[in-house]
């Protein structure tokens, strides 16, 4: 089998890597306080056994497999059960609960690994001719349900894994543009760029296991988006394989060539074709890079400072602030301190805050990054320091920032740990104007608490502002509670409440995790009934056979009868527009359905 890196089938990340709290003395007391879970007495679930899974039988015939093997070679196409399970779900909490509880209704029937764009084209054309479904697959890190085959899908489902397309093809040094194959994972592409003196500057939480094609498909955002931009800003050119030909968008600085096809591809989640190549804006590796830590007396003061920074001449690479609850969590996950470090963190600093009149239960921790030439970075920090001081904050140096930098990609492992202990831990994120940040933050916290109260359980919610824009910011929420008898029903209650609070308080349903099937119930409330109609019309027109990842972003429709693959690059005749139909009334997000008993995670 081809050498493509995959995460473990039952959880996040690599085999043998996980979250450990033995060296974090504050963590166990914090978890008991937050969700009522005693880690000292709780029994941790062991690694699930693959032998216990009931994997749906592949629908792909031997003849079809042979046809695909003729394109990519025998070693690069498989119906192996383990590989198919790896490609069944992403890594959301819902995905992990289902995989651990043997709840696999539908798996891809075949997984295929093309070596280049020509092979992708041949696979797509073969799939169209066979009336099969294609789900593009990058690193498998998605948490919005963008990868799973729809349970009712009767056609053969192909998981088209781009893992062999992982090269940085070239760098245009004059323009600062890099051509990168879509299957390149974050560490691989950054290593290749760094070797030539460049960086993409895009570091999402999933960086170690996600791909540039996946970033484009879900409109991802990174930890340094304040300086480098979101992937929508970074992406300049695209190549997308469609039936009969390749959609090519050249990396132009700007264009007025009608409605933006580039914008249509961004966030399309595989609905419009298979992304094979992305041209991105890259930057020279900065001479200096530092992340500094700051404390604020409360959330309101911290947010006001972040807004002032966004509106100023300062250009930091990171502006992040945690609310009081997340600050408490961050302090609880600190390793054992000794000597001066212990005195400073546990005695001197708290005493200083008390002397300033701060309530230690309200303090908020912020990380702000500065990059560039040494003189530039120094000037940026000076500007930010003045703003921080004006809003009642204080700097505490680079030490905490260094620790943040070291563990910034490790957080997803915590979700697996909590699940092992019988508890839920998941995230929801949104973006909202500055005028609504404080209001939305309070509403989401209240919505989560009301949901916990309705379930009769003790739960936790915390959040941070992760990205700043001139007009607003992204708020990133983490929530946790201990499972009862109905894990998925309980999860739906909490998740639904938080998501509804977003759209009710000037927020979007997703800032950078995409829509998938997880967030689609709120799409109409987010972009309007007419907006959904336009989006659905785009998908229907571009993919009349509903073969590209159907059911994601917008609800699945019944697939039409099989059609012959179109001739390459032939333009179809214009069709007469159908008569206009009355738009249906907007619908509220559907109520969560109670999950079957078998959905309970093993303990």
KOLLOMAR-451698 format. One line per 3 residues: their letters; for each residue y, z, x of C-alpha. Coordinates in Angstrom, 2 decimals. Layout:
<pts>
a> Y:Z:X; ...
</pts>
This chain:
<pts>
xxx> 0.00:0.00:0.00; 3.51:-0.78:1.14; 5.46:1.95:2.94
xxx> 8.17:2.93:0.46; 9.49:6.50:0.27; 8.95:8.34:-3.01
xxx> 9.65:11.86:-4.15; 6.74:14.07:-5.19; 5.36:13.16:-8.61
xxx> 5.93:16.58:-10.19; 9.36:17.60:-8.90; 12.41:16.94:-6.80
xxx> 12.35:15.91:-3.17; 9.69:15.83:-0.52; 6.32:17.56:-0.45
xxx> 6.47:20.94:1.26; 10.21:21.38:0.70; 11.54:23.80:-1.90
xxx> 13.97:26.62:-2.67; 13.33:30.02:-1.12; 15.25:33.19:-1.86
xxx> 13.63:35.70:0.46; 16.55:35.46:2.91; 19.14:35.72:0.12
xxx> 19.27:39.41:-0.88; 21.72:38.86:-3.71; 19.79:36.12:-5.49
xxx> 17.09:38.08:-7.34; 19.55:40.62:-8.81; 21.82:37.76:-9.83
xxx> 19.03:35.91:-11.68; 18.06:39.07:-13.56; 21.69:39.64:-14.51
xxx> 22.27:36.00:-15.52; 19.13:35.12:-17.50; 17.12:38.35:-17.67
xxx> 14.37:37.08:-15.35; 12.85:39.60:-12.96; 11.74:37.57:-9.95
xxx> 9.91:40.57:-8.56; 7.46:40.71:-11.44; 7.45:37.07:-12.56
xxx> 4.46:34.95:-11.63; 5.37:31.69:-9.99; 3.46:28.67:-11.23
xxx> 1.43:26.83:-8.65; 1.75:23.15:-7.88; 0.38:21.18:-10.82
xxx> -2.82:19.23:-10.34; -2.67:15.49:-10.75; -6.25:15.57:-11.97
xxx> -5.08:17.37:-15.11; -2.87:14.44:-16.18; -3.89:11.98:-18.85
xxx> -2.33:8.78:-17.60; -2.11:5.98:-20.18; -4.31:3.05:-19.33
xxx> -2.50:0.07:-17.86; -1.96:-2.88:-20.21; -1.61:-5.34:-17.33
xxx> -4.48:-7.79:-17.15; -6.25:-8.70:-13.94; -4.92:-12.24:-14.31
xxx> -1.31:-11.02:-14.53; -1.80:-8.72:-11.53; -3.22:-11.65:-9.60
xxx> -0.18:-13.73:-10.53; 2.18:-11.01:-9.30; 0.13:-10.54:-6.13
xxx> 0.61:-14.23:-5.46; 4.35:-13.50:-5.27; 4.45:-10.30:-3.19
xxx> 0.98:-9.97:-1.66; -1.94:-7.76:-2.69; -0.55:-4.70:-0.89
xxx> 2.70:-4.76:-2.81; 1.51:-4.63:-6.41; -0.54:-1.84:-7.93
xxx> -1.91:-0.27:-11.10; -2.70:2.99:-9.24; -2.26:5.97:-11.59
xxx> -0.36:8.14:-9.10; 2.15:5.39:-8.33; 2.59:4.62:-12.01
xxx> 3.28:8.30:-12.79; 5.88:8.48:-10.01; 7.64:5.56:-11.72
xxx> 7.36:6.95:-15.27; 10.25:9.41:-15.36; 13.34:10.40:-13.44
xxx> 14.03:13.99:-12.36; 15.80:15.62:-15.29; 14.59:18.95:-16.58
xxx> 13.18:17.13:-19.61; 11.29:14.81:-17.26; 9.88:17.66:-15.18
xxx> 8.77:19.67:-18.21; 6.99:16.67:-19.66; 5.24:15.73:-16.43
xxx> 4.08:19.32:-15.88; 2.84:19.66:-19.44; 0.88:16.37:-19.43
xxx> 3.26:14.74:-21.90; 3.13:11.12:-20.81; 3.29:8.80:-23.81
xxx> 3.98:5.60:-21.90; 3.85:4.68:-18.22; 4.66:1.44:-16.45
xxx> 1.60:-0.77:-16.44; 2.20:-2.11:-12.97; 4.45:-1.25:-10.03
xxx> 5.62:-4.06:-7.77; 7.52:-4.05:-4.47; 9.32:-7.32:-3.68
xxx> 10.46:-8.02:-0.11; 13.54:-10.08:-0.89; 15.67:-11.61:-3.60
xxx> 13.50:-14.73:-3.86; 10.51:-12.56:-4.74; 12.59:-10.64:-7.28
xxx> 13.53:-13.95:-8.90; 9.88:-15.04:-9.04; 8.89:-11.70:-10.61
xxx> 11.64:-11.91:-13.23; 10.70:-15.47:-14.19; 7.02:-14.53:-14.38
xxx> 7.87:-11.55:-16.58; 9.94:-13.69:-18.95; 7.12:-16.21:-19.25
xxx> 4.65:-13.39:-20.01; 7.04:-11.58:-22.41; 6.88:-8.49:-20.22
xxx> 9.45:-5.73:-19.69; 11.14:-5.03:-16.35; 12.54:-1.61:-15.40
xxx> 14.37:-1.71:-12.05; 13.58:1.35:-9.89; 15.53:2.71:-6.92
xxx> 14.87:6.24:-5.70; 13.81:7.72:-9.04; 16.51:10.43:-9.05
xxx> 18.02:9.61:-12.45; 18.44:12.55:-14.86; 19.57:10.70:-18.01
xxx> 16.29:9.07:-19.05; 17.20:5.67:-17.61; 13.78:4.94:-16.09
xxx> 11.16:5.78:-18.69; 9.43:3.07:-20.73; 10.03:3.44:-24.44
xxx> 6.98:5.07:-26.10; 6.65:2.34:-28.74; 6.76:-0.52:-26.22
xxx> 3.70:-2.76:-26.75; 4.44:-5.30:-24.03; 3.40:-4.98:-20.40
xxx> 5.95:-2.85:-18.54; 6.74:-3.66:-14.90; 8.41:-1.07:-12.68
xxx> 10.22:-3.23:-10.14; 10.70:-0.97:-7.11; 13.46:-2.17:-4.75
xxx> 12.32:0.15:-1.94; 11.56:-2.68:0.51; 15.10:-4.05:0.16
xxx> 16.79:-1.38:2.30; 18.81:-3.15:4.99; 22.49:-3.22:5.77
xxx> 22.66:-7.00:6.06; 26.06:-7.32:7.71; 29.49:-5.73:8.16
xxx> 32.69:-7.72:7.89; 34.77:-5.74:10.40; 38.04:-7.44:9.48
xxx> 37.70:-6.70:5.76; 35.75:-3.45:6.03; 32.99:-4.80:3.78
xxx> 29.27:-4.17:4.13; 26.50:-6.19:2.47; 23.67:-3.81:1.61
xxx> 20.35:-4.46:-0.09; 20.09:-2.55:-3.36; 17.04:-0.47:-2.45
xxx> 18.66:1.23:0.55; 18.63:5.01:0.09; 21.65:7.06:1.08
xxx> 20.46:8.39:4.47; 19.08:5.00:5.53; 22.20:3.00:4.74
xxx> 24.50:5.64:6.23; 22.45:5.71:9.45; 22.67:1.93:9.73
xxx> 26.41:1.97:9.07; 27.04:4.89:11.45; 25.28:3.01:14.25
xxx> 28.04:0.41:13.97; 30.85:2.97:13.61; 31.20:2.83:9.81
xxx> 30.59:5.05:6.78; 30.41:4.31:3.07; 31.88:7.73:2.27
xxx> 29.78:8.00:-0.90; 27.71:11.19:-1.11; 26.37:12.04:-4.57
xxx> 24.22:15.16:-5.05; 21.19:12.85:-5.06; 22.24:11.16:-1.81
xxx> 19.00:11.88:0.08; 16.81:10.17:-2.54; 18.98:7.68:-4.43
xxx> 19.90:4.06:-3.69; 23.05:1.99:-3.62; 21.68:-0.16:-6.45
xxx> 21.06:2.97:-8.51; 24.58:4.19:-7.80; 25.98:0.95:-9.19
xxx> 23.63:0.92:-12.19; 24.75:4.40:-13.28; 28.40:4.41:-12.07
xxx> 27.83:7.31:-9.70; 30.40:9.51:-8.05; 30.24:11.24:-4.69
xxx> 31.42:14.49:-3.14; 34.20:12.67:-1.26; 35.36:10.47:-4.12
xxx> 38.86:11.92:-3.92; 39.41:9.82:-0.80; 36.81:7.05:-0.92
xxx> 36.62:6.53:-4.67; 33.69:6.45:-7.08; 31.07:3.74:-6.66
xxx> 33.02:1.65:-9.20; 35.92:1.65:-6.73; 33.73:1.07:-3.68
xxx> 31.71:-1.84:-5.09; 33.35:-5.16:-4.31; 30.57:-7.76:-4.68
xxx> 27.19:-8.00:-6.40; 24.08:-10.13:-6.63; 22.02:-9.70:-9.79
xxx> 18.79:-11.57:-10.53; 18.50:-12.86:-14.06; 16.05:-15.26:-15.74
xxx> 16.39:-18.61:-14.00; 19.10:-17.68:-11.52; 21.27:-15.18:-9.68
xxx> 24.58:-13.80:-10.92; 26.89:-13.76:-7.88; 30.17:-11.84:-7.68
xxx> 32.04:-12.45:-4.45; 33.77:-9.48:-2.75; 37.33:-10.48:-3.57
xxx> 40.16:-7.93:-3.25; 41.18:-8.69:-6.83; 40.79:-11.44:-9.39
xxx> 42.04:-12.47:-12.81; 38.96:-14.47:-13.74; 38.70:-13.24:-17.32
xxx> 36.99:-10.03:-18.45; 35.41:-8.31:-15.47; 31.73:-9.19:-15.11
xxx> 31.66:-6.70:-12.24; 32.60:-3.96:-14.69; 29.85:-5.12:-17.01
xxx> 27.23:-4.66:-14.31; 28.56:-1.26:-13.28; 26.78:1.33:-15.43
xxx> 24.49:-1.24:-17.07; 21.31:0.66:-16.05; 19.24:-2.47:-15.54
xxx> 20.04:-3.93:-18.97; 21.64:-7.09:-17.54; 19.29:-7.91:-14.68
xxx> 18.03:-6.64:-11.33; 20.68:-5.73:-8.77; 19.47:-6.96:-5.38
xxx> 22.55:-6.69:-3.20; 25.83:-4.78:-3.21; 28.88:-5.45:-1.08
xxx> 30.81:-2.21:-0.62; 34.05:-1.13:0.97; 33.32:0.85:4.15
xxx> 35.51:2.84:6.51; 35.55:3.67:10.17; 33.97:7.05:10.93
xxx> 36.90:9.47:10.94; 38.04:11.06:14.18; 38.15:14.47:12.53
xxx> 36.40:15.94:9.48; 36.73:19.54:8.32; 36.00:21.36:5.06
xxx> 38.04:24.51:4.45; 37.41:27.28:1.93; 40.05:28.82:-0.32
xxx> 40.04:31.56:-2.95; 42.13:31.72:-6.11; 42.73:34.75:-8.33
xxx> 41.40:32.94:-11.41; 40.32:29.59:-12.86; 43.70:28.71:-14.35
xxx> 45.48:29.17:-11.02; 42.87:27.14:-9.19; 43.00:24.24:-11.66
xxx> 46.79:24.20:-11.53; 46.56:23.95:-7.74; 44.03:21.10:-7.91
xxx> 46.30:19.19:-10.28; 49.27:19.72:-8.01; 47.27:18.43:-5.04
xxx> 46.23:15.33:-7.01; 49.86:14.63:-7.87; 51.14:15.26:-4.32
xxx> 51.26:13.10:-1.20; 48.18:14.89:0.15; 44.99:12.83:0.35
xxx> 42.08:15.22:0.88; 38.54:13.86:0.82; 37.21:16.76:-1.27
xxx> 38.90:18.92:-3.90; 36.35:21.22:-5.47; 36.75:24.54:-7.21
xxx> 34.09:26.75:-8.81; 34.82:28.96:-11.80; 34.24:32.70:-11.56
xxx> 30.62:32.48:-12.67; 29.71:29.77:-10.17; 31.59:31.63:-7.46
xxx> 29.40:34.65:-8.19; 26.33:32.44:-7.95; 27.48:30.97:-4.62
xxx> 28.02:34.43:-3.17; 24.59:35.52:-4.47; 22.85:32.66:-2.63
xxx> 24.37:33.60:0.73; 21.98:34.58:3.47; 21.83:38.08:4.94
xxx> 24.93:38.80:7.03; 25.25:41.09:10.04; 28.00:42.48:12.26
xxx> 31.55:41.21:11.84; 30.50:38.51:9.38; 29.07:41.17:7.07
xxx> 32.17:43.34:7.39; 34.53:40.43:6.77; 32.71:39.03:3.72
xxx> 31.68:42.30:2.07; 34.49:44.69:2.98; 37.64:43.20:4.52
xxx> 38.00:40.19:2.20; 37.35:42.08:-1.06; 39.78:44.79:-0.01
xxx> 42.43:42.17:0.72; 41.93:40.61:-2.71; 42.20:44.00:-4.40
xxx> 45.39:44.67:-2.47; 46.81:41.43:-3.89; 46.01:42.68:-7.38
xxx> 43.08:40.30:-7.96; 40.23:41.12:-10.31; 37.10:40.35:-8.24
xxx> 35.26:39.26:-11.39; 37.78:36.42:-11.85; 38.03:34.97:-8.33
xxx> 37.28:31.29:-7.81; 36.04:29.64:-4.62; 37.35:26.23:-3.61
xxx> 36.36:23.73:-0.92; 38.88:21.15:0.27; 38.06:18.50:2.87
xxx> 40.33:16.68:5.31; 39.48:13.54:7.26; 41.10:11.01:9.55
xxx> 42.98:11.05:12.80; 43.57:14.59:14.03; 47.32:14.46:13.36
xxx> 46.76:13.04:9.85; 44.14:15.65:8.94; 46.42:18.42:10.25
xxx> 49.33:17.15:8.13; 47.14:16.92:5.02; 45.97:20.49:5.46
xxx> 49.54:21.68:5.87; 50.54:20.04:2.58; 47.54:21.52:0.77
xxx> 48.05:24.99:2.24; 51.58:25.08:0.81; 50.32:24.09:-2.64
xxx> 47.52:26.66:-2.50; 49.96:29.39:-1.53; 52.38:28.39:-4.31
xxx> 49.58:28.88:-6.85; 48.54:32.28:-5.54; 45.53:31.18:-3.49
xxx> 44.56:31.95:0.09; 42.57:30.19:2.79; 39.55:31.78:4.49
xxx> 38.83:29.19:7.18; 36.11:26.66:7.92; 33.09:28.98:8.03
xxx> 32.16:28.77:4.32; 32.93:25.04:4.37; 30.42:24.50:7.16
xxx> 27.75:26.27:5.09; 28.68:24.20:2.03; 28.31:21.00:4.07
xxx> 24.89:22.09:5.31; 23.35:22.86:1.91; 25.24:20.46:-0.37
xxx> 22.16:18.31:-1.09; 19.74:21.21:-1.63; 20.78:22.35:-5.12
xxx> 18.24:20.21:-7.09; 15.38:22.18:-5.51; 16.62:25.27:-7.36
xxx> 15.80:23.64:-10.70; 12.16:23.25:-9.67; 12.05:26.89:-8.55
xxx> 13.36:28.15:-11.88; 10.91:25.94:-13.74; 8.09:27.43:-11.67
xxx> 9.27:30.83:-12.95; 9.37:29.75:-16.60; 13.11:29.18:-16.79
xxx> 15.34:26.19:-17.48; 18.07:25.10:-15.13; 19.96:21.87:-15.74
xxx> 23.37:20.20:-15.62; 25.88:18.35:-17.79; 29.08:16.78:-16.53
xxx> 32.15:15.20:-18.04; 35.68:14.01:-17.26; 38.85:14.88:-19.12
xxx> 42.66:14.67:-18.70; 44.41:17.54:-16.88; 45.89:18.62:-20.19
xxx> 42.40:19.38:-21.52; 40.58:20.77:-18.46; 41.04:24.47:-19.26
xxx> 40.43:23.92:-23.00; 37.23:21.92:-22.45; 35.94:24.40:-19.87
xxx> 36.31:27.28:-22.33; 34.81:25.27:-25.21; 31.69:24.31:-23.22
xxx> 31.12:27.91:-22.17; 31.48:29.08:-25.77; 29.19:26.33:-27.06
xxx> 26.47:27.30:-24.59; 26.78:31.01:-25.42; 26.63:30.27:-29.16
xxx> 23.46:28.24:-28.53; 21.89:31.10:-26.58; 22.80:33.49:-29.38
xxx> 21.20:31.21:-31.95; 18.00:31.18:-29.89; 18.08:34.94:-29.38
xxx> 17.91:34.51:-25.61; 20.01:35.48:-22.60; 21.52:32.47:-20.89
xxx> 24.01:31.45:-18.26; 26.55:28.68:-17.80; 28.81:28.05:-14.83
xxx> 30.88:25.12:-13.68; 33.05:23.56:-11.04; 35.65:20.85:-10.87
xxx> 34.04:18.28:-8.59; 36.47:15.33:-8.50; 40.19:14.91:-8.97
xxx> 42.11:11.94:-10.31; 45.81:11.46:-10.92; 45.28:11.87:-14.66
xxx> 42.41:14.35:-14.80; 39.21:15.68:-13.31; 35.43:15.88:-13.55
xxx> 33.91:19.17:-14.71; 30.30:19.80:-13.72; 28.36:22.44:-15.71
xxx> 25.10:24.15:-14.77; 23.23:26.11:-17.42; 20.08:28.23:-17.31
xxx> 17.93:30.40:-19.57; 14.37:31.68:-19.78; 12.01:29.59:-21.89
xxx> 10.47:30.92:-25.08; 7.66:29.29:-27.07; 9.42:25.96:-27.61
xxx> 10.86:24.80:-24.27; 12.05:21.36:-25.32; 13.43:22.52:-28.66
xxx> 15.34:25.32:-26.94; 16.60:22.99:-24.24; 17.78:20.48:-26.85
xxx> 19.70:23.19:-28.68; 21.64:24.16:-25.56; 22.11:20.67:-24.14
xxx> 23.22:19.29:-27.52; 25.79:22.04:-27.95; 27.31:21.44:-24.52
xxx> 27.43:17.66:-24.94; 29.03:17.96:-28.37; 31.69:20.26:-26.94
xxx> 32.63:17.48:-24.52; 33.40:14.85:-27.16; 35.08:17.44:-29.38
xxx> 37.49:18.42:-26.58; 38.69:15.15:-25.06; 35.79:14.69:-22.65
xxx> 33.38:11.85:-22.01; 29.63:12.15:-22.51; 28.93:11.47:-18.84
xxx> 31.13:11.16:-15.76; 28.53:9.90:-13.27; 24.97:10.44:-14.50
xxx> 24.88:7.44:-16.81; 23.76:7.26:-20.43; 20.04:6.43:-20.44
xxx> 18.45:7.89:-23.56; 19.70:11.44:-22.90; 23.34:10.79:-23.75
xxx> 23.10:7.79:-26.08; 23.32:9.88:-29.31; 26.99:10.54:-28.47
xxx> 27.90:7.02:-27.37; 29.56:6.08:-30.64; 31.72:9.20:-30.58
xxx> 32.66:8.40:-26.99; 33.59:4.70:-27.17; 33.88:4.14:-30.96
xxx> 31.74:2.20:-33.39; 33.34:-1.08:-32.40; 32.85:-0.26:-28.73
xxx> 29.11:0.19:-29.26; 28.98:-3.10:-31.19; 30.63:-4.94:-28.31
xxx> 28.30:-3.32:-25.78; 25.23:-4.09:-27.88; 26.45:-7.64:-28.33
xxx> 26.67:-8.02:-24.58; 23.09:-6.80:-24.11; 21.77:-8.97:-26.94
xxx> 23.50:-12.07:-25.63; 22.58:-11.55:-21.97; 19.02:-10.48:-22.71
xxx> 17.88:-11.94:-26.06; 14.27:-11.15:-25.23; 15.07:-7.45:-24.67
xxx> 13.04:-7.49:-21.47; 15.46:-5.69:-19.12; 15.03:-1.91:-19.52
xxx> 15.29:-1.93:-23.33; 16.35:1.22:-25.16; 18.71:2.52:-22.48
xxx> 22.43:3.07:-23.06; 22.13:1.68:-26.59; 19.10:2.24:-28.86
xxx> 16.05:0.02:-28.55; 15.58:-2.88:-30.93; 12.38:-4.60:-31.90
xxx> 11.61:-7.21:-29.27; 11.57:-10.83:-30.48; 8.58:-13.06:-30.06
xxx> 7.86:-14.34:-26.58; 9.93:-17.28:-25.45; 9.48:-19.74:-22.64
xxx> 11.46:-18.89:-19.51; 14.70:-20.89:-19.34; 15.09:-23.61:-16.75
xxx> 16.95:-22.50:-13.65; 20.74:-22.45:-13.96; 20.76:-24.55:-17.14
xxx> 23.64:-23.63:-19.42; 22.51:-23.16:-23.03; 24.51:-24.87:-25.78
xxx> 27.12:-22.81:-27.56; 25.95:-21.10:-30.71; 27.88:-20.73:-33.94
xxx> 29.12:-17.21:-34.37; 27.42:-15.27:-37.20; 29.58:-14.02:-40.09
xxx> 31.24:-10.68:-39.45; 29.46:-7.64:-40.80; 30.98:-4.41:-42.00
xxx> 30.77:-1.77:-39.29; 28.54:1.17:-40.18; 30.09:4.62:-40.55
xxx> 30.11:6.72:-37.39; 27.16:9.04:-37.15; 27.02:12.54:-35.71
xxx> 24.64:13.23:-32.86; 21.16:13.77:-34.32; 19.72:17.25:-34.49
xxx> 17.17:18.13:-31.87; 13.56:17.82:-32.89; 11.10:20.58:-32.19
xxx> 8.87:19.68:-29.30; 5.09:19.91:-29.70; 3.41:23.01:-28.40
xxx> 1.86:21.11:-25.48; 5.30:20.66:-24.00; 5.32:24.26:-22.67
xxx> 5.31:24.37:-18.89; 2.38:25.97:-17.20; 2.84:29.49:-15.91
</pts>
